[in-house]
Amino acid sequence: MSAAGVSVVVPTKDRPAQLARCLEALAALDFPRERLEVVVVDDGGRADLEPVRRAAPPELRIALIRRAPGGPAAARNTGAEAADGELLAFTDDDCLPEPAWVRELVAALSATPGAGLGGRTLNAVPSNPFAEASAHILDLVYAHYNANPDAARFFASNNLAVPRDAFRELGGFDAERFPHASEDRDFCDRWTASGRTLRYVPGAVVHHARDPDLRGFVRQHVAYGRGAARYQRARAERNSGRMRDDVSFHLDRELWRRTFALRPPRRAARMAGLMAVWQAANAAGYALERRSGLKQGLEATD
């Protein structure tokens, strides 16, 4: 490996407090400091992040890059271009990796050279029902798409690691088509379609400290629905999958069985209600994006 070994890429925008906590968690990683660097990419934010960098634990080597606003996918690509490490580990500014996070990823890469890797993401705000629902939905997604951990199909970009050269060869995240959502779905699909392997590493844990309200929860899943529509168009263009493969997930009875199995029953009922909101928001976002795409297509033919 190079002198850095592993480059942790963290996109951020106007969340200095969250970034500071993320850097503290990264400073506690159980991994040799001479083989670790952190690349923070400020995606056109207004906040001055130099004080955050200076206040970070001195043993943490941090590169701070500022770029014009382009969304998290573009910010991750910028960080990957600047990275020295042979392994890129992506997380977000509102995430707190556990000390073993990078060590677990490196061990998995040694066991499966060239693989893309994804870890487990836990909810760091258990008192927030919307954060709890988002974490539950992600667990359901992983159970469906990553049933075989050695032939996984999807990892969220807040806990994803890939060899740097393969990332660059694949063209990184498609920031033009997916500026705000579903860039990770598209990347994982292109990764596996290229013949590469994804492996689930449950011991590589990050805690997600997002604290949304109902409006934020709905907006997030409308955005995911819009991203899903773009993702389906991209898959159709490259012939890498069919929409009905993903529709089967939303219709799977296992989603509701696992939800109603939660305890206590009041928690299960609340979660089921938020699951219904999630499905509706996702469908609305998908319909909005399909309508927008159809309108653009009609305008292009005028």
N, C-alpha and C positions, 0 to 999 in steps of 0.2 A: 504493500500500500504506500501511498504518498506520505509526506510528513504529517499531513492533517489526518489522513485516514478516513474520517467521517466528517461531512459538512452537514450541519443542521440548518435548514432553510426555514426562516420564519417571516412570512409576509405580515405587514401591520399597517394600520391607518388610524391615526388619532385615538389610540388606546394605550397611552403611555403607562397607566397603572397596571393594566393587564400584561403588557409586555414586560414590565419590571418583574412581576411574579413569575412569568414564564422563564425569564433569564435566571432567576434564582433557582428554579427547579432544574434548569439545564446545568447550572454550576454544581449541582449536587449529583450529577450523573456519575455512576461507578464505571468510569472509562478513562484511560490515560489522557491527560490534558494535551500532551504533545501530539496526539493523533486526533484531536477534536477541534473543530472551529464552528462558530455560529455565524451565519450570514443573515442579518436582519435587513429586510427590504421595505423601506417606507414608500408606500404606494400613493405618493402625492398628498400626504397628510399635512395638516397645518401645525400640529404639535411639534415642538422641538425635542427630538429624541436624543440629542447629545447628552443631556443630563442623565437620562436613563442609562445610556451606555457607560458613562463615567461612574455611575453609582453601582453598576453590576459588579459582582465578585471579581477581583482582579485576576484570578487564575483562569477566567473564562476568556478565550480569544474571540473577539467579536468584530466582524466587519459590518459597518452600517452603510447601506447604499440607499440613496434617494432617487426616485424615478418619477416621471409624470404619471398621473393616475391612469390605470389601465385595468384594474381588477386584480383579484388574488392570483388568478392563473398566470397573468403576465408578470406579476411580482415574483412568483415562484420561478418562472423561467429566467428572470433577471438574476435571481439568487443562484440558480443552477449554473448559469454562464460564468459567474464569478467564483464559484466554489473550487477549492483545491482538492477536496477529498474524493476518493474513488467511490465512496458510497454516499448518496444523497439521502438524508432523512428529513422528511417534510413534517412540520407541525404548524399550529396556528398560535397567534399571540395570546389567545384565551385558553390555552392548553397547558397542563402541568405534567410533563413526563415523569414517570417514576424513575428512581436511580438506575434500575437495571435496563431501562428502555433501549439504549444504544447497544449495550452489551448483548442483549437478547437478539437484536437484529443482526449484529455482526456474526454471532454464533450461527444463526440460521443461514446467513449468506455463505459461511464457510461450509456448511453441510449441503447447501444447494447452490453452487456457484452460478452466478448470472441471473438468479431468480429475483423477481420483484417481491417485496415483503410488506405485510401489513399487520399491525398489532391490534390490541383491544382498546376500545375507548369507553371510559366510564364517566358517569355523570358526577360532576363535582358540586352540584347544587341540588341535593336531594329534597330540599324544602320547596323547590319550585316545580309545580306539576307539569309545566310546559317543557322544562328541561328534562324532567323524568320521562315524559312522553317521547321526546326526541331521542333519548338514549334507548328507550324500549323499541322504537321503530328501527333504529340502527341495529340493535341486537337481532330483530326479526329479519332484516335485510341480510345480515351476515349468516344467519342460520340457513337462509334459503340459497344464497349464492355461493357460500363457502362451506357447504356441507362436507366436501372433501378438502381438508385444509392444505393438502399438497397440490391441489388443482383448483385453487380459489379463482373467483371471477371478478370480485370487486372489493376495493378498499377505499375508504374515505381519505381525502388528501391531508387530514390533520394527523394521520398516523400511517404514513406510507414511506417506504424506503426502496430505492432502486439504484443499481450501478450507474454512475455518472455517465459513462461513455454510451451505455445503452439508451439512457434517457435522451441524450443529445442526438443519437442516431435516429431515434423514433420521432424527433422533432419537439420533444417536451409536451407541455399541455397546449391544447388548441385554444389560445387566449382570444383569438378573433371570433370564433364561433361560440365560445363558452366563457364570456368575461366574468360571470358572477355565479354560475351554478352548473353542475354536472360535468365539469372539466375532468373530474376524477373518474366518473363512469366512462367517459369517452377514452381517457388515457388507458384505463385498464382493459377496455375492449380492444384498442389498437395493440396493446402489449401482447395479449393472448392471441390475437389474430395474426401477429407476426411470428408465432411459434414459440414465444417466450412463456415462462412459467410464473405464476403467482402463488405464494405460499403464505398461509396464515400463521402468525406467531403470537399466540395468546399471551405469552409471558412479556411481550413488549407493550406496556400499558401506559396510556396517557389519560389524564383526568380533564374532562372538558368543562370549563367554568363559565359557560354561557348562561345568562340569567334573563331569558325573554319573558315578556308578558304575552297575553293572548294575541294582540295585534302582531307582535313580532313573530310569534309562532305561525300565524296564518300567512304572513308575508313570506316567511322563509319557505314554506311548503308550496305556496303559489310559484315562487321562484324556481323551486325544484321541479315543479310540473312543467314550467316553461323550458327549463333545461332538458327535461326528459323528451319533450317534443323535438328539440334540436338534435338531441342524441339519436333518436329514432331516424331522423332524416340522414344523419351522418352514417349510421349503420347501413341504411338502405343503399346509400351511394357506394359504400365500399363492400357491400354484400357480406357483412360480418355477423349477421344475426337477424332474427325476425321479431317484430313487435309482440307477437303472441307469447314469446318466451317470457317477456316481462309482465304482460297482462296476467299470466298465470300466478305470479307472485301476489298481486293485489286481490286475486280471487281465492287464494289459498285459505282453506278453513283453519289451517294451523295458526294463522295470525290471530284469529279470535280465540282459539282454544288456549293458546299460551297467554293471551291477555286475560281471559276470565279465570285462569288458574292462579293469577296473582293474589296475594294475601296482604292485608285483610280484604274482604269482599268490597268494602267501600272504595278501596284503592283500585280494585279491578273495574268497578263501575265507572269511576272517574277516568281511568285509562281508556276504557272502551269509548267513552264520549269523545275524548281527544283523538282517538284513532279515527272516529267518524269525521271529525273536523279535518284531520290530516288527509284522509281520502278525498274529501270534498275540495279542499284547497289545492291538492295535487291535480285533481281532474280539471278544476277551473283554470289553473295555470297552463295545463296542457292544451285545453281548448283555446285559450287566449293566444297562445303561441302558434297553434295551427291556423287560427284565423288570421293572425298577422302574416304568417308565411304565405298563406293563400292570397291575401291582398297584395303582397309584394310581387307574387308571381303574376297576378293579373295586370298590375301596373307595368311590369316589365314587358308584357306582350302588347301593350297599347301602342 
